[in-house]
Amino acid sequence: MLTIALPKGRIAKETLDIFEKIFQERFEFENRKLILNKGNFKFLLVRNQDVPIYVYHQAADLGVVGLDVLREKELNLIELLDLKIGKCRVCVGMKNEDELDLNRPEIKVATKMVNIAKKHFSKKAMAVEVVKLYGSIELAPLVGLCDAIVDIVETGNTMKENGLKVVETIMHSSAHLIANQNSFISKKSEILDLYFKIESVLRK
């Protein structure tokens, strides 16, 4: 049996849609249940940020998670396949009237993606103070908590509606299929079988 951790929300549904196409069966979590057993698969419904942790600790063999989360967590996992769903960007945002001044001695940035933010600004040789937030990131520059934010952007509408603009794109992200290293060794044939089936669906 393969255990697969899925992030709650749209990506979980789109991933299960892929499984429905492969196996010509209905894959759906009932009511508020967090575990779905189906044939040789067990699906776990977890928070997006927790998917790599479940896979890293082998509570799940495989996971589906955004590349941004993988880069933020920096765990030793196998990236198997880009599923081409859940596409977004990680961007630097500022108030419309502000500009990113590379000559400032230090910039204060609010984000939930601390590692990504630190790495990005260190490449620019900018000193950065990172304020970790867990939500409503767009609010932070409006009330003077920070100079800029690093956040996920899908359409850019949320930033626009809050008087912010994208000043830089740090990375593009989409949902990836990942594997635990030990699982990949012990269940290699099952994982590769699933890999090729998913790949064939994505090619259509």
C-alpha positions as CSV (number, residue, x, y, z in Angstrom):
1,M,0.0,0.0,0.0
2,L,1.2,3.5,-0.8
3,T,0.3,6.4,1.6
4,I,0.0,9.8,0.0
5,A,-0.3,13.1,1.8
6,L,-2.4,15.7,0.1
7,P,-2.8,19.4,1.0
8,K,-6.3,20.5,1.9
9,G,-8.2,22.4,-0.7
10,R,-8.0,22.8,-4.5
11,I,-4.8,20.8,-5.0
12,A,-6.2,17.8,-3.2
13,K,-9.2,17.8,-5.5
14,E,-7.2,18.2,-8.6
15,T,-4.8,15.4,-7.5
16,L,-7.7,13.1,-6.9
17,D,-9.1,14.0,-10.3
18,I,-5.8,12.6,-11.8
19,F,-6.3,9.4,-9.9
20,E,-9.9,9.2,-11.1
21,K,-8.7,9.4,-14.7
22,I,-6.0,6.7,-14.1
23,F,-8.3,4.2,-12.3
24,Q,-11.7,5.2,-13.7
25,E,-13.1,5.3,-10.2
26,R,-14.3,7.9,-7.8
27,F,-11.7,9.2,-5.3
28,E,-13.3,11.5,-2.8
29,F,-12.9,12.2,0.9
30,E,-16.2,11.8,2.8
31,N,-17.6,14.6,4.9
32,R,-14.8,15.7,7.3
33,K,-12.7,12.6,7.2
34,L,-9.0,13.1,6.9
35,I,-8.2,9.5,5.6
36,L,-9.3,8.0,2.4
37,N,-8.6,4.3,1.7
38,K,-9.0,3.3,-1.9
39,G,-7.6,0.0,-3.3
40,N,-3.8,0.0,-2.7
41,F,-3.8,3.7,-1.7
42,K,-4.3,5.6,1.5
43,F,-4.7,9.3,1.2
44,L,-4.1,11.7,4.1
45,L,-5.6,15.2,4.1
46,V,-3.1,17.6,5.9
47,R,-2.2,21.3,5.9
48,N,-0.2,22.4,2.9
49,Q,2.9,23.3,5.0
50,D,2.8,19.9,6.7
51,V,2.9,17.7,3.6
52,P,6.7,17.5,3.4
53,I,6.9,16.8,7.1
54,Y,4.6,13.8,6.9
55,V,6.7,12.5,3.9
56,Y,10.0,13.2,5.5
57,H,9.1,11.3,8.6
58,Q,7.6,8.4,6.5
59,A,4.1,8.9,7.8
60,A,3.4,9.1,4.1
61,D,5.4,7.5,1.3
62,L,4.4,10.2,-1.2
63,G,3.1,13.7,-1.1
64,V,1.7,16.4,-3.3
65,V,2.9,19.9,-2.4
66,G,3.9,23.3,-3.9
67,L,7.5,23.8,-4.9
68,D,7.5,27.0,-2.8
69,V,6.8,24.9,0.4
70,L,9.6,22.4,-0.6
71,R,12.1,25.2,-1.0
72,E,11.0,26.8,2.3
73,K,11.2,23.5,4.3
74,E,14.6,22.4,2.9
75,L,14.0,18.7,3.7
76,N,15.8,15.9,2.0
77,L,13.0,14.5,-0.2
78,I,12.8,13.1,-3.7
79,E,11.1,15.4,-6.2
80,L,9.5,13.1,-8.7
81,L,7.2,15.0,-10.9
82,D,5.7,18.5,-11.6
83,L,1.9,18.0,-11.7
84,K,1.4,21.3,-13.4
85,I,-1.4,22.2,-11.0
86,G,-1.6,24.9,-8.3
87,K,0.5,27.3,-10.3
88,C,1.5,30.5,-8.6
89,R,4.5,32.8,-8.0
90,V,6.4,33.8,-4.9
91,C,6.8,37.6,-5.1
92,V,8.1,40.6,-3.3
93,G,5.3,43.1,-2.8
94,M,5.4,46.8,-1.6
95,K,3.0,49.7,-1.3
96,N,2.3,51.3,-4.7
97,E,4.1,54.4,-3.8
98,D,7.3,52.6,-2.6
99,E,10.3,51.3,-4.5
100,L,12.9,48.7,-3.5
101,D,16.0,50.5,-2.6
102,L,19.0,48.2,-2.8
103,N,21.2,50.8,-1.0
104,R,19.3,50.8,2.2
105,P,21.3,49.4,5.2
106,E,18.5,47.1,6.1
107,I,15.0,46.2,4.9
108,K,12.2,44.8,7.0
109,V,10.2,42.0,5.3
110,A,7.1,40.2,6.5
111,T,6.4,36.7,5.3
112,K,5.6,33.1,6.2
113,M,8.4,32.0,3.9
114,V,11.3,33.0,6.0
115,N,14.0,30.9,4.3
116,I,13.0,31.9,0.8
117,A,13.0,35.6,1.8
118,K,16.4,35.4,3.6
119,K,18.0,33.6,0.6
120,H,16.6,36.0,-1.9
121,F,17.8,39.2,-0.2
122,S,21.1,37.7,0.8
123,K,21.8,37.1,-3.0
124,K,21.3,40.9,-3.4
125,A,23.7,41.5,-0.5
126,M,20.9,43.2,1.4
127,A,20.6,43.0,5.1
128,V,17.1,41.9,6.0
129,E,15.0,41.6,9.2
130,V,12.3,39.0,8.6
131,V,9.1,39.2,10.6
132,K,7.3,35.9,10.5
133,L,3.5,36.0,10.0
134,Y,1.0,33.2,9.4
135,G,-1.6,35.1,7.4
136,S,-3.0,38.4,6.2
137,I,0.5,39.3,5.0
138,E,-0.8,42.1,2.8
139,L,-1.8,44.1,5.9
140,A,1.8,44.3,7.3
141,P,3.2,47.1,5.0
142,L,-0.1,49.1,5.3
143,V,0.3,49.5,9.0
144,G,4.1,50.1,9.1
145,L,5.1,46.6,10.3
146,C,7.5,46.2,7.4
147,D,8.9,47.7,4.2
148,A,8.0,44.8,1.9
149,I,6.3,41.4,1.9
150,V,7.2,38.0,0.4
151,D,4.1,36.1,-0.5
152,I,2.3,33.8,-2.8
153,V,0.7,35.5,-5.8
154,E,-1.8,33.7,-8.1
155,T,-3.6,36.5,-9.9
156,G,-2.2,39.6,-8.1
157,N,-5.7,40.8,-7.3
158,T,-5.3,40.6,-3.5
159,M,-2.2,42.8,-3.6
160,K,-3.9,45.3,-5.9
161,E,-7.0,45.5,-3.8
162,N,-4.8,46.3,-0.8
163,G,-2.8,49.1,-2.5
164,L,0.3,46.9,-3.1
165,K,2.3,46.0,-6.2
166,V,4.6,43.2,-7.2
167,V,8.2,44.5,-7.4
168,E,9.9,41.2,-8.0
169,T,9.2,37.5,-8.7
170,I,11.4,35.3,-6.7
171,M,10.2,31.9,-8.1
172,H,7.4,30.2,-10.0
173,S,5.7,27.3,-8.2
174,S,3.4,24.4,-8.9
175,A,2.4,21.2,-7.1
176,H,5.0,18.5,-7.2
177,L,4.8,14.8,-6.4
178,I,7.5,14.0,-3.8
179,A,8.7,10.8,-2.2
180,N,10.3,9.7,1.1
181,Q,13.8,8.4,0.3
182,N,13.4,5.1,2.2
183,S,10.0,4.5,0.7
184,F,11.4,5.1,-2.7
185,I,13.9,2.2,-2.1
186,S,11.5,-0.2,-0.4
187,K,8.4,0.5,-2.6
188,K,10.2,1.5,-5.8
189,S,8.2,-0.6,-8.3
190,E,4.8,0.6,-6.9
191,I,6.0,4.2,-6.8
192,L,7.4,4.1,-10.3
193,D,4.3,2.4,-11.6
194,L,2.2,5.2,-10.2
195,Y,4.7,7.8,-11.5
196,F,4.3,6.5,-15.1
197,K,0.5,6.4,-14.9
198,I,0.4,10.0,-13.6
199,E,2.8,11.1,-16.3
200,S,0.7,9.6,-19.1
201,V,-2.4,11.4,-17.8
202,L,-0.5,14.7,-17.7
203,R,0.7,14.2,-21.2
204,K,-2.9,13.9,-22.6
